[in-house]
Amino acid sequence: MKRMKVRTRRDDGFTLIELVVSIAMIGIIVPVLAAAFSVIVRTTPSVSDRTDDARTLQGVVTWLPQDVDSTPANGFDTDPAALSGCTASPGTNLLRMEWSEDVGTGLIRYVANYRHVLVGSSYFIQRVTCSGVGSGPLGGTLARGASSAMPGLPPGWAAGQLPFRVDITRDAVTNEVVVVSFEVQTLTGKILRIDSAPKNPANTLPPTTTGPVPTAPVTTVATTTTTTTVPTTTTTVPSGTTTTVAAGTTTTAAPTTTAAPTTTIPATTTTLVPCQVLTATLSPASKKNTPPDGNGNSATGVGVLADAVTLRITTSGVCTGLE
């Protein structure tokens, strides 16, 4: 009979020492992971907080840049007591903007007013808009929610203070608006800020209204008159005077000198033909700029025209330095 040799197989597993080392390592790693997870949970805003922030940005960011872009330099009002100019003025004024547009039948006034309004038991930012002609109040009033629930105004609150602060930065020379900053503080204490730079073509392009034709000033060359006078020397010998000359002396009578004539150079005046702008047309009459990002060499509020604009001017006379 063929004998088979039976081999015993060792059962692989942890030894007591290996098991103790593994438990010790797990005991070190788990507290570190738990501490890191706890920090992440504490510092991450809740879902409701993130939703509130997103709603706040969605409302104001959607409309504010368009409203600022349409408003001229004198159309901004941050007085808390200011009325909207529409048929409804709820709450407190945060930022009121007004501009006019020619729609072909005449100028139409437009109002966009951001107001702090109590709705139910919570405060919100509402965008109140209207349009029309005349002194107002203007009709077609529409109020839209522009934020999530916001804090109320503290006692003694004034424009330029949180939780609602509007800063309007202007050029020191031209007084044109450079940027409008709308800053709010949410119920969680987070500060959100929206910056809007106007790109109104009226700030850079000439007006299209018909007005008096400007004329260039007349240039006159100054005249110079030169008078040259030669001094005169007159020698007079009185009559009846006897002059005795010693013998051997030679006497020469000096001639009498008379005054030289006066020479006058006539004045010369040169007058240039004045410059007259006969016609000036702009096509199209009004055009928005493209967003300034990447188009103005990183300068604030600088953009480029979306399409070409043609300016045709017919002049007569000498015209230089037209702007």
Secondary structure, DSSP 4 states (H G I P E B T S, - for coil): ----PPPPPP-----HHHHHHHHHHHHHHHHHHHHHHHHHHHHSPPHHHHHHHHHHHHHHHHHHHHHHHH--TT-EE--TT---SBS---SEEEEEEEEEEE-SSSEEEEEEEEEEEEETTEEEEEEEEEEESSSS-BS--EEEE-SS-BPPPPTT--TTBTTEEEEEEE-TTT--EEEEEEEEE-TTS-EEEEEE----GGGTSPP-S--PPPBPPPPBPPP---EE--------PPTT------TT----PPPPP-PPPPEEPPP---BPPPPEEEEEEEESS--PBPP-TTTSTT-TT---BSS--EEEEEEES---S--
